[in-house]
Amino acid sequence: HTTPFHYLLKHHQCLLTDEKTLFILKEELPIEVHENNRYLFISSQTTLHEAKILFTKHRRTAALFISEDGSPQTKLLAMLTPVDIL
């Protein structure tokens, strides 16, 4: 039951603002809860073909997080799941 919705309930504010990064979810999404999942960060310049290859190559990848430079420290622009592109 550790989801972004718990963040909303706890902090009474929307997650989606221009200033937010994924780091704010650190407490709500501890890595131990998702040990069997893999999450990768990709740059906004990554093509859909390259993203599809990543999902195929890394079968346990649950999502690709897209930031301008592919770094988890920069603002999240979007998220892709396998269902989105496969």
C-alpha positions as YAML, in Angstrom:
chain: A
units: angstrom
residues:
- id: 1
  name: HIS
  ca: [0.00, 0.00, 0.00]
- id: 2
  name: THR
  ca: [2.90, 2.38, -0.63]
- id: 3
  name: THR
  ca: [1.81, 4.57, -3.52]
- id: 4
  name: PRO
  ca: [1.85, 8.21, -4.56]
- id: 5
  name: PHE
  ca: [-1.73, 8.37, -3.28]
- id: 6
  name: HIS
  ca: [-0.40, 7.95, 0.26]
- id: 7
  name: TYR
  ca: [1.77, 11.02, -0.35]
- id: 8
  name: LEU
  ca: [-1.34, 12.97, -1.33]
- id: 9
  name: LEU
  ca: [-3.24, 11.79, 1.72]
- id: 10
  name: LYS
  ca: [-0.36, 12.55, 4.06]
- id: 11
  name: HIS
  ca: [0.59, 15.97, 2.64]
- id: 12
  name: HIS
  ca: [-2.76, 17.18, 1.28]
- id: 13
  name: GLN
  ca: [-1.20, 18.45, -1.91]
- id: 14
  name: CYS
  ca: [-0.97, 17.45, -5.54]
- id: 15
  name: LEU
  ca: [2.19, 15.71, -6.70]
- id: 16
  name: LEU
  ca: [2.12, 17.18, -10.19]
- id: 17
  name: THR
  ca: [3.76, 20.57, -10.18]
- id: 18
  name: ASP
  ca: [6.64, 21.99, -12.20]
- id: 19
  name: GLU
  ca: [8.95, 21.96, -9.19]
- id: 20
  name: LYS
  ca: [8.48, 18.33, -8.13]
- id: 21
  name: THR
  ca: [10.92, 15.52, -8.81]
- id: 22
  name: LEU
  ca: [10.60, 11.83, -8.04]
- id: 23
  name: PHE
  ca: [12.68, 12.37, -4.93]
- id: 24
  name: ILE
  ca: [9.55, 13.53, -3.06]
- id: 25
  name: LEU
  ca: [8.20, 9.98, -3.31]
- id: 26
  name: LYS
  ca: [11.24, 8.43, -1.64]
- id: 27
  name: GLU
  ca: [9.41, 7.73, 1.64]
- id: 28
  name: GLU
  ca: [6.25, 6.51, -0.10]
- id: 29
  name: LEU
  ca: [8.00, 4.13, -2.48]
- id: 30
  name: PRO
  ca: [10.80, 2.42, -0.58]
- id: 31
  name: ILE
  ca: [12.90, 0.25, -2.84]
- id: 32
  name: GLU
  ca: [12.43, -2.77, -0.55]
- id: 33
  name: VAL
  ca: [8.76, -2.91, -1.54]
- id: 34
  name: HIS
  ca: [9.69, -3.13, -5.21]
- id: 35
  name: GLU
  ca: [12.69, -5.45, -5.16]
- id: 36
  name: ASN
  ca: [11.37, -7.53, -8.05]
- id: 37
  name: ASN
  ca: [10.72, -4.51, -10.25]
- id: 38
  name: ARG
  ca: [13.19, -2.49, -12.20]
- id: 39
  name: TYR
  ca: [12.86, 1.21, -12.97]
- id: 40
  name: LEU
  ca: [15.10, 2.99, -15.41]
- id: 41
  name: PHE
  ca: [15.59, 6.67, -16.15]
- id: 42
  name: ILE
  ca: [15.91, 7.75, -19.75]
- id: 43
  name: SER
  ca: [16.52, 11.08, -21.41]
- id: 44
  name: SER
  ca: [13.83, 12.99, -23.28]
- id: 45
  name: GLN
  ca: [15.88, 12.35, -26.42]
- id: 46
  name: THR
  ca: [15.38, 8.56, -26.17]
- id: 47
  name: THR
  ca: [13.32, 7.24, -29.08]
- id: 48
  name: LEU
  ca: [10.30, 4.98, -28.69]
- id: 49
  name: HIS
  ca: [12.27, 2.28, -30.49]
- id: 50
  name: GLU
  ca: [15.08, 2.57, -27.92]
- id: 51
  name: ALA
  ca: [12.54, 2.49, -25.08]
- id: 52
  name: LYS
  ca: [10.97, -0.66, -26.51]
- id: 53
  name: ILE
  ca: [14.39, -2.30, -26.67]
- id: 54
  name: LEU
  ca: [14.97, -1.44, -22.99]
- id: 55
  name: PHE
  ca: [11.68, -3.07, -21.98]
- id: 56
  name: THR
  ca: [12.49, -6.13, -24.07]
- id: 57
  name: LYS
  ca: [16.09, -6.40, -22.83]
- id: 58
  name: HIS
  ca: [15.21, -5.81, -19.16]
- id: 59
  name: ARG
  ca: [12.08, -7.90, -18.66]
- id: 60
  name: ARG
  ca: [11.50, -6.82, -15.06]
- id: 61
  name: THR
  ca: [11.38, -3.14, -15.98]
- id: 62
  name: ALA
  ca: [8.08, -1.80, -14.64]
- id: 63
  name: ALA
  ca: [8.53, 1.75, -15.93]
- id: 64
  name: LEU
  ca: [10.85, 4.11, -17.71]
- id: 65
  name: PHE
  ca: [11.00, 7.53, -16.08]
- id: 66
  name: ILE
  ca: [11.78, 10.31, -18.53]
- id: 67
  name: SER
  ca: [13.73, 13.38, -17.49]
- id: 68
  name: GLU
  ca: [15.50, 15.95, -19.65]
- id: 69
  name: ASP
  ca: [18.93, 14.40, -19.13]
- id: 70
  name: GLY
  ca: [17.98, 10.89, -17.99]
- id: 71
  name: SER
  ca: [18.95, 11.61, -14.39]
- id: 72
  name: PRO
  ca: [16.74, 10.79, -11.39]
- id: 73
  name: GLN
  ca: [17.74, 14.14, -9.85]
- id: 74
  name: THR
  ca: [16.08, 16.23, -12.56]
- id: 75
  name: LYS
  ca: [12.42, 17.01, -13.04]
- id: 76
  name: LEU
  ca: [10.27, 14.10, -14.19]
- id: 77
  name: LEU
  ca: [8.72, 14.82, -17.58]
- id: 78
  name: ALA
  ca: [6.86, 11.58, -18.22]
- id: 79
  name: MET
  ca: [6.66, 7.88, -17.51]
- id: 80
  name: LEU
  ca: [6.32, 4.96, -19.90]
- id: 81
  name: THR
  ca: [5.18, 1.47, -19.00]
- id: 82
  name: PRO
  ca: [5.44, -1.61, -21.21]
- id: 83
  name: VAL
  ca: [1.72, -1.36, -21.96]
- id: 84
  name: ASP
  ca: [2.23, 2.15, -23.34]
- id: 85
  name: ILE
  ca: [4.54, 1.09, -26.16]
- id: 86
  name: LEU
  ca: [4.60, -2.66, -26.67]
...
